[in-house]
Amino acid sequence: MHRQRRNGISAIASLIILLLTTTIILSSCGKDSESATAVGAEASKEPDVIRLPTPTNLTGISIYYVAEELGYVKEAGLKFDYVGAVEAGQLVASVVAGKIDVGGGHINRTIAGISAGAKIKAVVAQTETTEEVPHMSFVTTKDSPIKSAADIVGKKVGIPAFGGCNEYTPYAYLLKNGIQEPKGKFEIVTAPEIKLEQALLQGDVDIIGLHENPSTIIKRGNLRVVLTDYDIWGDEGGATPLYFSTKFIKEKPDVVRRFVEVISKTNDYVDANPDKAIEITAKRGDIEPGKIRANHFAPHGEIKKETVQTWIDLLSHFKEIKPGIKPEDIYTNEFNDTLK
């Protein structure tokens, strides 16, 4: 009888162990299944598309092409959709109209657009000025008599277009050197940038503005750099931030945040690996690496208040924008988590 009782207890214990084991196995399988389902859902999620102007006139590194090549765009759950070339003067309007999602260019264009009523805001920096890599260089022939601001008065100045950095950099240079009301003190001639050097050498103009590095210009042997934007403002004059419409920012703040992270990381990579960045840009743009300048990009993509204020002050001086514009109207670093 005792033996039967022991056998019964043993059987019950075995049954309990079996039930517990089965429960654990089934529970584990369920968790594995849920985990697999979550991973599968994440993997199958479509990336958020950001529409961009196709990079053209690639004389400098394309931050977009480098970001894609490094895998940063995909890692952020984004996809860049290039919609075609957009003229620099149409970028603000195209962003506001929703034809593209991101615009960029020299900070003066962002300021002027916002002053005119465009609902946009800069969120991450691209290039910035250093002494070796300024935004613009103004150049003349090696034997030209132009050596100072006073020598530019009465001369023909060739620039790619009216307005912005092209026109206002020489104005600021004259102002800094004591020449008041510089508008009208020299004649402006506009031509595509690739044709300006030829115009200078032919004597059609006396000095030209190029978005090139002084070291590259000097190597040509027959040209001389008279001034750069660094000579006027130090590192505060040459920012080219990227902006979204305020509508896009309000509706898709997470997409903006991930985009800013991509650009911030890419900026730092390019500054550490300029030759590789040039190689990537050349391959994607199908151009010779030697034609691409090694731009300097803002560390961590930070937009500097001082740069924005510099151009607000200059454009205000010439009454090109409405009064009362403040830096916080133009940009924000709030989506840049690398700065926190």
RAGIVEN-V527677 format. One record per backbone hydrogen bond with DSSP energy under -0.5 kcal/mol. CO is the residue of the C=O (numbers start at 1). NH is the residue of the N-H. E is the energy in kcal/mol with one decimal. If there is no record, write none. Layout:
# RAGIVEN-V527677
co	nh	e
CO	NH	E
CO	NH	E
This chain:
# RAGIVEN-V527677
co	nh	e
1	5	-2.6
2	6	-2.7
3	7	-2.3
4	8	-2.6
5	9	-2.7
6	10	-2.6
7	11	-2.2
8	12	-2.4
9	13	-2.6
10	14	-2.3
11	15	-2.2
12	16	-2.4
13	17	-2.5
14	18	-2.2
15	19	-2.5
16	20	-2.6
17	21	-2.6
18	22	-2.4
19	23	-2.4
20	24	-2.4
21	25	-2.6
22	26	-2.9
23	27	-2.7
24	28	-2.7
25	29	-2.6
26	30	-2.4
27	31	-2.2
28	32	-2.6
29	33	-2.5
30	34	-2.7
31	35	-3.0
32	36	-2.7
33	37	-2.5
34	38	-2.5
35	39	-2.6
36	40	-2.6
37	41	-2.5
38	42	-2.5
39	43	-2.8
40	44	-2.0
41	45	-0.9
42	45	-0.6
48	79	-2.1
49	51	-0.5
50	81	-2.7
51	101	-2.4
51	102	-1.2
52	83	-2.6
57	59	-2.2
59	293	-3.7
61	63	-0.8
62	66	-2.0
63	67	-2.1
64	68	-2.1
65	69	-2.4
66	70	-2.2
67	72	-1.3
67	73	-1.1
68	71	-1.2
71	75	-2.3
72	76	-1.4
73	78	-2.2
74	77	-1.9
77	48	-2.7
79	50	-2.9
79	81	-0.5
80	82	-0.6
81	52	-2.8
81	83	-0.6
84	54	-1.9
87	90	-2.1
87	91	-0.6
88	91	-1.1
90	94	-2.3
91	95	-2.2
92	96	-2.4
93	97	-2.3
94	98	-0.5
94	99	-2.1
94	100	-1.3
95	98	-0.9
103	243	-2.7
106	109	-1.8
106	110	-0.8
107	111	-2.3
108	112	-2.6
109	113	-2.3
110	114	-2.3
111	115	-2.5
112	116	-1.7
113	118	-2.7
114	117	-1.3
118	120	-1.6
119	246	-2.2
121	244	-1.8
122	332	-2.0
124	242	-3.0
126	298	-3.4
127	240	-1.3
133	130	-1.3
136	229	-1.6
137	139	-0.5
137	210	-3.2
138	226	-2.7
138	227	-1.4
139	208	-2.7
140	224	-2.9
141	144	-1.6
145	147	-0.6
148	152	-0.6
149	152	-1.4
149	153	-0.7
150	153	-0.7
152	155	-2.3
155	157	-0.6
155	187	-2.5
156	158	-0.6
156	206	-2.5
156	207	-1.5
157	159	-0.5
157	189	-2.8
158	209	-2.4
159	191	-1.6
163	166	-0.6
163	167	-1.5
164	168	-2.9
165	169	-1.4
167	171	-1.1
168	172	-2.5
169	173	-2.0
170	174	-2.2
171	175	-2.5
172	176	-2.6
173	177	-1.2
174	179	-2.7
175	178	-1.8
178	180	-0.9
182	185	-2.4
185	154	-3.6
187	157	-3.5
189	159	-2.3
192	195	-2.3
192	196	-0.6
193	196	-1.1
193	197	-0.6
195	199	-1.9
196	200	-2.2
197	201	-2.5
198	202	-1.8
199	204	-2.3
199	205	-1.0
200	203	-1.2
207	158	-3.2
208	139	-3.1
208	210	-0.5
210	137	-3.0
210	212	-1.4
213	216	-0.6
213	217	-2.0
214	218	-2.8
215	219	-1.2
216	220	-0.5
217	220	-1.4
218	221	-1.8
222	142	-1.9
224	140	-2.7
224	226	-0.5
227	138	-3.3
228	231	-0.7
228	232	-0.6
229	232	-0.6
229	233	-2.6
230	234	-2.0
233	236	-1.3
234	237	-0.7
239	107	-2.2
241	105	-0.9
242	123	-2.7
242	124	-1.2
243	103	-2.3
244	121	-2.4
245	249	-2.2
246	250	-2.2
247	251	-2.2
248	252	-2.9
252	256	-2.0
253	257	-2.5
254	258	-2.3
255	259	-2.4
256	260	-2.7
257	261	-2.0
258	262	-2.0
259	263	-2.4
260	264	-2.7
261	265	-2.4
262	266	-2.2
263	267	-2.8
264	268	-1.7
265	269	-1.9
266	270	-2.9
267	271	-2.3
268	272	-1.3
269	273	-1.8
273	277	-2.2
274	278	-2.4
275	279	-2.2
276	280	-2.3
277	281	-2.3
278	282	-2.8
279	283	-2.2
280	284	-2.6
281	285	-2.6
282	286	-0.9
282	287	-1.9
288	291	-1.9
289	292	-1.8
293	61	-0.7
293	295	-1.4
295	297	-0.5
296	128	-2.2
298	301	-2.3
299	302	-1.7
301	125	-2.6
302	304	-0.5
304	308	-1.6
305	309	-2.7
306	310	-2.1
307	311	-1.7
308	312	-2.0
309	313	-2.6
310	314	-1.9
311	315	-2.5
312	316	-2.1
313	317	-2.2
314	318	-1.5
315	320	-3.2
315	321	-0.6
316	319	-1.7
322	325	-0.8
326	329	-1.8
326	330	-0.6
327	330	-1.6
327	331	-1.8
330	122	-2.7
333	336	-1.7
335	337	-1.1
336	339	-1.5
337	340	-1.4
